[in-house]
């Protein structure tokens, strides 16, 4: 990744997150976080990944609110971008957080089926494997 692209992604992340948190007053947003921003190699498109606290209904509401505010957010970061072209913005739901919670739940269920019912969270002790003859 080029330094310019990385700097621009960082700048966009900061600007978009600030606008979403401080400027947008849409109640559909709820507890929203701009997780990261990725630019295409030609710097023409920006994907702002977001997560939202709540269920699928809250996620859909936040998506609609962000989509309706997309033009406003672009206009807010346009003066900060020192480039001829302002990257077109697209909001994308970041499902890594929900996948992480699902993985935690699977681990918890697996631990509950252990012989100790998950009471001993320490890792299994390493057992010495006997040497094979001839080695």
Sine and cosine of phi, psi and omega as CSV:
sin_phi,cos_phi,sin_psi,cos_psi,sin_omega,cos_omega
0.00,0.00,0.67,-0.74,-0.01,-1.00
-0.96,0.27,0.44,-0.90,0.03,-1.00
-0.88,0.48,-0.64,0.77,-0.01,-1.00
-0.88,0.48,-0.70,0.71,0.00,-1.00
-0.90,0.44,-0.70,0.72,0.00,-1.00
-0.89,0.45,-0.68,0.74,0.03,-1.00
-0.90,0.44,-0.66,0.75,-0.01,-1.00
-0.92,0.40,-0.64,0.77,0.05,-1.00
-0.88,0.47,-0.68,0.73,0.01,-1.00
-0.90,0.44,-0.70,0.71,0.02,-1.00
-0.88,0.47,-0.73,0.68,0.01,-1.00
-0.89,0.46,-0.66,0.75,0.02,-1.00
-0.85,0.52,-0.75,0.66,-0.01,-1.00
-0.88,0.47,-0.73,0.68,-0.05,-1.00
-0.92,0.40,-0.72,0.69,-0.02,-1.00
-0.90,0.44,-0.70,0.72,0.01,-1.00
-0.88,0.48,-0.66,0.75,0.01,-1.00
-0.90,0.44,-0.72,0.69,0.00,-1.00
-0.88,0.47,-0.72,0.70,-0.04,-1.00
-0.89,0.45,-0.68,0.73,-0.05,-1.00
-0.97,0.25,-0.61,0.79,-0.16,-0.99
-0.96,-0.27,-0.45,0.89,-0.11,-0.99
-0.98,-0.20,-0.58,0.81,-0.05,-1.00
-0.99,0.16,0.80,-0.60,-0.04,-1.00
-0.93,-0.37,0.32,0.95,-0.04,-1.00
-0.96,0.29,0.86,-0.51,-0.01,-1.00
-0.92,0.40,-0.27,0.96,0.02,-1.00
-0.94,0.34,-0.32,0.95,-0.05,-1.00
-0.93,0.37,-0.60,0.80,-0.02,-1.00
0.88,0.48,-0.58,-0.82,0.02,-1.00
-1.00,-0.02,0.99,-0.11,-0.12,-0.99
-0.89,-0.45,0.55,-0.83,0.04,-1.00
-0.73,-0.68,0.73,-0.68,0.15,-0.99
-1.00,0.06,0.93,-0.36,-0.13,-0.99
-0.98,0.19,-0.73,0.68,-0.03,-1.00
-0.30,-0.95,0.21,-0.98,0.06,-1.00
-0.75,-0.66,0.73,-0.68,0.05,-1.00
-0.85,-0.52,0.70,-0.71,0.06,-1.00
-0.96,-0.28,0.53,-0.85,0.14,-0.99
-0.94,0.34,0.28,-0.96,-0.04,-1.00
-0.88,0.48,-0.51,0.86,0.01,-1.00
-1.00,0.05,0.06,1.00,0.05,-1.00
0.88,0.47,0.38,0.92,-0.03,-1.00
-1.00,-0.06,-0.41,0.91,-0.07,-1.00
-0.82,-0.58,0.66,-0.75,0.07,-1.00
-0.83,-0.56,0.77,-0.64,0.10,-1.00
-0.96,-0.29,0.86,-0.51,0.07,-1.00
-0.98,-0.21,0.92,-0.38,0.00,-1.00
-1.00,0.08,0.73,-0.68,-0.01,-1.00
-0.77,-0.64,0.40,-0.91,0.15,-0.99
-0.79,-0.61,0.40,-0.92,-0.04,-1.00
-0.64,-0.77,0.64,-0.77,0.04,-1.00
-0.98,0.19,0.82,-0.57,0.01,-1.00
0.69,-0.72,-0.17,-0.99,-0.07,-1.00
-1.00,-0.05,-0.15,-0.99,-0.01,-1.00
-0.88,0.48,-0.58,0.81,0.02,-1.00
-0.89,0.46,-0.70,0.71,0.00,-1.00
-0.90,0.43,-0.62,0.79,0.03,-1.00
-0.89,0.46,-0.71,0.70,0.01,-1.00
-0.90,0.44,-0.64,0.76,0.05,-1.00
-0.88,0.47,-0.69,0.72,0.00,-1.00
-0.90,0.43,-0.65,0.76,0.04,-1.00
-0.86,0.51,-0.69,0.72,0.01,-1.00
-0.91,0.42,-0.67,0.75,0.01,-1.00
-0.90,0.43,-0.68,0.73,0.00,-1.00
-0.92,0.40,-0.65,0.76,0.00,-1.00
-0.90,0.44,-0.64,0.77,0.01,-1.00
-0.95,0.32,-0.39,0.92,-0.01,-1.00
-0.99,-0.12,0.01,1.00,-0.10,-0.99
-0.81,0.59,-0.75,0.66,-0.01,-1.00
-0.88,0.47,-0.66,0.75,0.03,-1.00
-0.88,0.47,-0.71,0.71,-0.01,-1.00
-0.89,0.46,-0.68,0.74,0.03,-1.00
-0.87,0.49,-0.69,0.72,0.01,-1.00
-0.90,0.44,-0.52,0.86,0.01,-1.00
-0.95,0.32,-0.61,0.79,-0.01,-1.00
-1.00,-0.01,-0.19,0.98,-0.02,-1.00
-0.83,0.55,-0.71,0.71,-0.03,-1.00
-0.91,0.41,-0.40,0.92,-0.05,-1.00
-0.99,0.17,-0.49,0.87,-0.02,-1.00
-0.97,0.23,0.87,-0.50,0.01,-1.00
-0.99,-0.10,0.96,0.28,-0.06,-1.00
-0.48,-0.88,0.41,-0.91,0.04,-1.00
-0.92,0.38,-0.57,0.82,-0.05,-1.00
-0.93,-0.37,0.73,-0.68,0.08,-1.00
-1.00,-0.03,0.82,-0.58,-0.01,-1.00
-0.87,0.49,0.72,-0.70,0.07,-1.00
-0.94,0.34,0.72,-0.69,-0.11,-0.99
-0.99,-0.10,0.64,-0.77,0.12,-0.99
-0.66,-0.75,0.74,-0.67,0.05,-1.00
-1.00,-0.07,0.70,-0.71,-0.03,-1.00
-0.74,-0.67,0.76,-0.65,0.03,-1.00
-0.93,0.36,0.75,-0.66,0.02,-1.00
-0.99,-0.12,0.96,-0.28,-0.06,-1.00
-1.00,0.00,0.12,0.99,0.00,-1.00
-0.88,0.47,-0.58,0.82,-0.01,-1.00
-0.91,0.41,-0.73,0.68,0.00,-1.00
-0.92,0.40,-0.57,0.82,0.06,-1.00
-0.91,0.41,-0.60,0.80,0.03,-1.00
-0.90,0.44,-0.67,0.75,0.04,-1.00
-0.91,0.42,-0.61,0.79,0.04,-1.00
-0.90,0.44,-0.62,0.78,0.03,-1.00
-0.92,0.39,-0.65,0.76,0.06,-1.00
-0.86,0.51,-0.66,0.75,0.00,-1.00
-0.91,0.42,-0.66,0.75,0.04,-1.00
-0.89,0.45,-0.66,0.75,0.03,-1.00
-0.90,0.44,-0.69,0.72,0.01,-1.00
-0.87,0.49,-0.69,0.72,0.02,-1.00
-0.90,0.43,-0.65,0.76,0.01,-1.00
-0.90,0.43,-0.67,0.74,0.01,-1.00
-0.90,0.44,-0.57,0.82,-0.01,-1.00
-0.91,0.41,-0.41,0.91,0.01,-1.00
-1.00,0.01,-0.09,1.00,0.05,-1.00
-0.89,0.45,0.32,-0.95,-0.02,-1.00
-0.87,0.50,-0.47,0.88,0.02,-1.00
-0.99,-0.10,0.15,0.99,0.00,-1.00
0.84,0.54,0.50,0.86,0.05,-1.00
0.99,0.17,0.19,0.98,-0.05,-1.00
-0.96,0.29,-0.46,0.89,-0.02,-1.00
-0.93,-0.36,0.99,-0.12,-0.07,-1.00
-0.97,0.23,-0.07,1.00,-0.03,-1.00
-0.95,0.32,0.45,-0.89,-0.03,-1.00
-0.93,0.38,0.37,-0.93,0.03,-1.00
-0.88,0.47,0.56,-0.83,0.00,-1.00
-0.97,0.25,0.51,-0.86,-0.01,-1.00
-0.98,0.22,0.78,-0.62,0.01,-1.00
-0.98,-0.19,0.65,-0.76,0.00,-1.00
-0.97,0.24,0.75,-0.66,0.04,-1.00
-1.00,-0.02,0.78,-0.62,-0.03,-1.00
-0.90,0.44,0.58,-0.82,0.05,-1.00
-0.91,0.41,0.63,-0.78,0.04,-1.00
-0.99,0.12,0.56,-0.83,0.03,-1.00
-0.87,0.49,0.65,-0.76,0.03,-1.00
1.00,0.02,0.08,1.00,-0.01,-1.00
-0.89,-0.46,0.00,0.00,0.00,0.00
